[in-house]
């Protein structure tokens, strides 16, 4: 069987068993691929490519771009020819720093066809981050909007530079690709194991790592993501994610196009929940994936005011609190199906369509992934670090981490370890506990920040929360919550009091939040909370353990400030 036939057979198997998890999980096998180029072998050959819309971008001004699969085939061929004419060769690293504009998708496809390696990057990067990516990523070519060219300065010296938009001195123009042939001939076959994507992780706990993916691991590996999302031909899929991060490739590129669905993008200059909901309604979006932060903003709107065609909704990036799921169910009669994966992998765990969803659980292992939980002695357990059994290595796992020009593996003892802690119940459902670095002890009790954060966000005053250990002279550490308030609430003692009443009513005494501070939460540029910064802040303030007389931050309130609640 040819490699493309292997891929299509695996894809079609999952689509046939979309609502039969048991059969899909037990019988699915990753395709055996030797030579495979997803853009050339699959995307360019999609049936009815002239009539089927692949990419639909709507701007907040009302302007729209609609491109069929055939349109993108021709335009990516032109870009590939242009890049090759400029000297881009197989294996060269391209730093691609674009927003949600058509050239992003064109260039991704073109680079695949050339065999170049793309380093997706957000336009929010500043000169320091760009210098790090250019140096550690060994970048040869930069493609960026003309308006962002000034960020590079001397960083781009010696690099091939391509600007999209207005002419920039010293930069080639992207528009020159319009004069290239619309057909493309590769300079040779692509090995499925050849490198294709190099991602910098978002760095929630440490310096960003370089994650290297192949022509198989993301294009084909995202069959698991397609299955979790439940996508099919005819779907109009919106994934709310910023370019430059892995989730954008997950659900704005590979998963929907593996299913033959339309990628829909609402390219607003700034995210606005009300306007985004209006766009979902107006343009007939059928499937939606968004991070927890977005879902939390959605539920602050009048959800019943929108007439939607949504048939499926999903969340990923961080665990979604059960109360948000319930609010969406009540308003739209839709179950938000949580899922779990990493930049290093495709979707590993999830709630696929048609399956029972347990509140708070991120689901069960997805087809192609053998997930185990390892305790402190590396034994399989009902609670422990989420790990992948490499005796049946998933195709969606990265090639490895690139460090100082060499490739290293995260595997140890036959397992890839994720760094996340979870528990598994008797039915195989897995529930997130926290990052291994985030779980802590208070008075010898083990504390899961996510459990406490889920409780806090149930209160109407709390928009977002992050729980970290705060040094304490007696208990070693106590749980402290940093809280971002919902609209209409003030950072006052009275607000703290009503939140503490909520905590007292719903949380066992041994793991209650004992300190609370109203503050803006530090986040990575991908929007994930950097609890490591908050832990460091607490350690710097109270390194030897705080007592009742310790100095406080503005808008910080302790449980003992409210003796009537003891």
QUIQUI-V897195 format. One record per backbone hydrogen bond with DSSP energy under -0.5 kcal/mol. CO is the residue of the C=O (numbers start at 1). NH is the residue of the N-H. E is the energy in kcal/mol with one decimal. If there is no record, write none. Layout:
CO | NH | E
CO | NH | E
This chain:
2 | 6 | -2.2
3 | 7 | -2.3
4 | 8 | -2.5
5 | 9 | -2.5
6 | 10 | -2.1
7 | 11 | -2.5
8 | 12 | -3.0
9 | 13 | -2.0
10 | 14 | -1.8
11 | 15 | -1.9
12 | 16 | -2.2
13 | 17 | -1.6
15 | 18 | -1.0
17 | 20 | -1.5
19 | 21 | -0.5
20 | 24 | -2.4
21 | 25 | -3.2
22 | 26 | -2.3
23 | 27 | -2.1
24 | 28 | -1.7
31 | 33 | -0.8
34 | 36 | -0.5
34 | 192 | -2.7
37 | 41 | -3.6
37 | 42 | -0.6
38 | 42 | -1.5
38 | 43 | -2.6
39 | 44 | -2.0
42 | 45 | -1.4
43 | 46 | -1.4
46 | 49 | -0.9
48 | 51 | -0.8
48 | 52 | -1.7
49 | 69 | -0.7
49 | 70 | -2.4
52 | 69 | -1.8
54 | 263 | -2.9
55 | 67 | -2.6
56 | 58 | -0.5
56 | 265 | -2.6
57 | 65 | -2.3
58 | 267 | -2.4
59 | 62 | -2.0
63 | 59 | -2.9
65 | 57 | -2.7
67 | 54 | -2.3
67 | 55 | -2.1
68 | 72 | -2.2
69 | 73 | -1.9
70 | 74 | -2.3
71 | 75 | -2.7
72 | 76 | -2.5
73 | 77 | -1.8
74 | 78 | -2.0
75 | 79 | -2.0
76 | 80 | -2.6
77 | 81 | -2.5
78 | 82 | -2.3
79 | 83 | -2.9
80 | 84 | -2.4
81 | 85 | -2.2
82 | 86 | -1.8
83 | 87 | -0.5
83 | 88 | -2.5
84 | 87 | -1.1
89 | 92 | -2.0
92 | 117 | -3.1
93 | 95 | -0.5
93 | 140 | -2.6
93 | 141 | -1.9
94 | 96 | -0.8
94 | 119 | -3.3
95 | 97 | -0.7
95 | 143 | -2.7
96 | 98 | -0.7
96 | 121 | -2.4
97 | 145 | -0.8
99 | 101 | -2.2
101 | 104 | -1.9
101 | 105 | -0.7
102 | 105 | -0.7
102 | 106 | -2.1
103 | 107 | -2.6
104 | 108 | -2.1
105 | 109 | -2.0
106 | 110 | -2.5
107 | 111 | -2.9
108 | 112 | -1.8
109 | 113 | -2.0
110 | 114 | -2.0
111 | 115 | -1.9
111 | 116 | -1.8
115 | 91 | -2.3
116 | 118 | -0.5
117 | 94 | -3.2
118 | 120 | -0.6
118 | 198 | -2.6
119 | 96 | -1.8
121 | 98 | -0.6
122 | 125 | -1.4
126 | 130 | -2.5
127 | 131 | -2.5
128 | 132 | -1.8
129 | 133 | -2.4
130 | 134 | -2.8
131 | 135 | -2.3
132 | 136 | -2.7
133 | 137 | -2.0
134 | 139 | -1.8
135 | 138 | -0.8
140 | 160 | -2.6
141 | 95 | -3.0
142 | 162 | -2.7
143 | 97 | -2.7
144 | 164 | -2.0
145 | 148 | -1.6
145 | 149 | -0.6
146 | 149 | -1.2
148 | 151 | -1.7
149 | 152 | -1.4
149 | 153 | -0.9
152 | 155 | -2.9
153 | 156 | -1.1
154 | 157 | -1.5
156 | 159 | -2.3
159 | 161 | -0.5
160 | 142 | -3.1
161 | 172 | -3.2
162 | 144 | -2.2
163 | 165 | -0.6
163 | 174 | -2.6
164 | 146 | -2.7
168 | 171 | -2.3
172 | 163 | -3.2
173 | 176 | -1.1
174 | 177 | -2.1
175 | 178 | -1.9
176 | 179 | -1.5
177 | 180 | -1.9
184 | 186 | -0.5
189 | 191 | -0.5
190 | 36 | -1.5
191 | 194 | -2.0
192 | 216 | -0.9
194 | 215 | -1.5
196 | 118 | -2.3
197 | 213 | -3.1
199 | 201 | -0.6
199 | 211 | -3.5
204 | 532 | -0.8
209 | 201 | -2.3
209 | 211 | -0.7
210 | 212 | -0.6
210 | 402 | -2.2
211 | 199 | -2.8
211 | 213 | -0.5
212 | 399 | -2.7
212 | 400 | -1.0
213 | 196 | -3.2
213 | 197 | -1.5
214 | 218 | -1.1
214 | 219 | -0.5
216 | 220 | -1.4
216 | 221 | -1.8
218 | 222 | -1.5
220 | 223 | -1.9
221 | 224 | -1.6
222 | 226 | -2.4
223 | 227 | -2.0
224 | 228 | -2.2
225 | 229 | -2.7
226 | 230 | -1.4
226 | 231 | -1.5
227 | 353 | -0.5
232 | 235 | -1.9
235 | 237 | -0.6
235 | 262 | -2.9
236 | 238 | -0.5
236 | 286 | -2.1
236 | 287 | -1.7
237 | 239 | -0.5
237 | 264 | -3.1
238 | 240 | -0.5
238 | 289 | -2.4
239 | 241 | -1.1
240 | 291 | -0.6
242 | 245 | -1.2
245 | 248 | -1.5
245 | 249 | -0.9
246 | 250 | -2.4
247 | 251 | -2.2
248 | 252 | -2.2
249 | 253 | -0.5
249 | 254 | -2.1
250 | 255 | -2.3
253 | 257 | -1.6
254 | 258 | -2.5
255 | 259 | -1.1
256 | 261 | -2.9
257 | 260 | -0.6
260 | 234 | -0.8
262 | 237 | -2.9
262 | 264 | -0.7
263 | 56 | -2.7
264 | 239 | -0.6
265 | 58 | -3.0
265 | 267 | -0.9
266 | 268 | -1.7
267 | 60 | -0.9
272 | 276 | -2.6
273 | 277 | -2.4
274 | 278 | -1.9
275 | 279 | -2.1
276 | 280 | -2.3
277 | 281 | -1.9
278 | 282 | -2.8
279 | 283 | -2.2
280 | 285 | -1.7
281 | 284 | -0.9
286 | 311 | -3.3
286 | 312 | -1.4
287 | 238 | -2.6
288 | 314 | -2.4
289 | 240 | -2.6
290 | 316 | -0.7
291 | 294 | -0.8
291 | 295 | -1.9
292 | 296 | -2.5
293 | 297 | -1.4
294 | 298 | -2.6
295 | 299 | -2.1
297 | 300 | -1.0
298 | 301 | -2.3
301 | 303 | -1.5
302 | 305 | -1.9
303 | 306 | -1.4
306 | 308 | -0.8
312 | 288 | -1.7
313 | 337 | -2.5
314 | 290 | -1.9
315 | 339 | -1.4
321 | 324 | -1.2
321 | 325 | -1.2
322 | 326 | -2.0
323 | 327 | -1.8
324 | 328 | -2.0
325 | 329 | -2.1
326 | 330 | -2.3
327 | 331 | -1.6
328 | 332 | -3.0
328 | 334 | -0.6
329 | 333 | -1.8
334 | 336 | -0.6
335 | 313 | -0.6
335 | 337 | -0.6
336 | 338 | -0.8
337 | 315 | -1.4
338 | 351 | -1.6
340 | 348 | -2.5
340 | 349 | -1.9
342 | 345 | -1.2
344 | 398 | -2.3
346 | 342 | -0.5
348 | 366 | -3.2
349 | 340 | -3.2
350 | 352 | -0.7
350 | 364 | -2.1
352 | 355 | -1.2
356 | 358 | -0.5
357 | 359 | -0.5
358 | 361 | -2.3
363 | 430 | -3.1
364 | 350 | -2.3
366 | 369 | -2.2
369 | 371 | -0.8
370 | 389 | -2.6
372 | 387 | -2.7
373 | 381 | -2.7
374 | 385 | -2.7
375 | 378 | -2.2
379 | 375 | -2.8
382 | 424 | -2.9
384 | 422 | -2.6
385 | 374 | -2.2
386 | 418 | -2.6
387 | 372 | -2.7
388 | 390 | -0.7
388 | 416 | -2.0
389 | 392 | -1.1
390 | 393 | -0.9
394 | 397 | -1.5
400 | 212 | -2.5
401 | 403 | -0.6
401 | 408 | -3.7
403 | 406 | -1.7
406 | 403 | -3.1
406 | 408 | -0.5
408 | 401 | -2.7
410 | 417 | -0.9
412 | 415 | -1.0
414 | 390 | -2.5
415 | 412 | -2.6
415 | 417 | -0.6
416 | 388 | -2.6
419 | 436 | -3.3
420 | 386 | -3.3
421 | 433 | -3.1
421 | 434 | -1.6
422 | 384 | -2.4
423 | 431 | -3.0
425 | 428 | -1.8
429 | 425 | -2.3
430 | 362 | -2.2
430 | 363 | -0.6
431 | 423 | -2.2
433 | 450 | -0.9
434 | 421 | -3.3
435 | 438 | -1.5
435 | 439 | -1.8
440 | 447 | -3.7
442 | 445 | -2.0
445 | 442 | -2.6
447 | 440 | -1.6
447 | 449 | -0.7
448 | 451 | -0.5
448 | 452 | -1.5
449 | 453 | -2.9
450 | 454 | -2.4
451 | 455 | -1.5
452 | 456 | -2.4
453 | 457 | -2.3
455 | 458 | -1.1
456 | 459 | -1.9
459 | 462 | -1.7
461 | 463 | -0.6
461 | 486 | -2.7
464 | 484 | -2.7
466 | 482 | -3.0
468 | 480 | -2.7
470 | 478 | -1.9
471 | 546 | -1.8
472 | 476 | -1.2
475 | 443 | -2.1
475 | 477 | -1.8
476 | 472 | -1.6
478 | 470 | -2.6
479 | 514 | -2.6
479 | 515 | -1.4
480 | 468 | -2.4
480 | 482 | -0.5
481 | 483 | -0.6
481 | 517 | -2.7
482 | 466 | -2.1
483 | 485 | -0.6
483 | 519 | -1.9
484 | 463 | -2.6
484 | 464 | -1.7
486 | 489 | -1.6
490 | 492 | -2.1
492 | 496 | -2.2
493 | 497 | -2.4
494 | 498 | -2.1
495 | 499 | -1.7
496 | 500 | -2.5
497 | 501 | -2.1
498 | 502 | -1.7
499 | 503 | -2.4
500 | 504 | -2.8
501 | 505 | -1.8
502 | 506 | -1.1
503 | 506 | -0.7
503 | 507 | -1.9
508 | 511 | -1.4
509 | 512 | -1.2
514 | 559 | -2.7
515 | 481 | -2.7
516 | 557 | -3.4
517 | 483 | -2.7
517 | 519 | -0.6
522 | 530 | -2.7
524 | 527 | -2.0
528 | 524 | -2.8
529 | 531 | -1.2
530 | 533 | -1.0
530 | 534 | -1.1
531 | 535 | -2.9
532 | 536 | -2.0
533 | 537 | -2.1
534 | 538 | -2.2
535 | 539 | -2.4
536 | 540 | -2.6
537 | 541 | -1.8
538 | 542 | -2.8
539 | 543 | -0.5
542 | 545 | -2.2
546 | 473 | -2.3
547 | 550 | -2.1
553 | 556 | -1.2
555 | 518 | -2.4
557 | 516 | -2.2
558 | 561 | -1.8
559 | 562 | -1.9
562 | 565 | -2.4
563 | 566 | -1.5
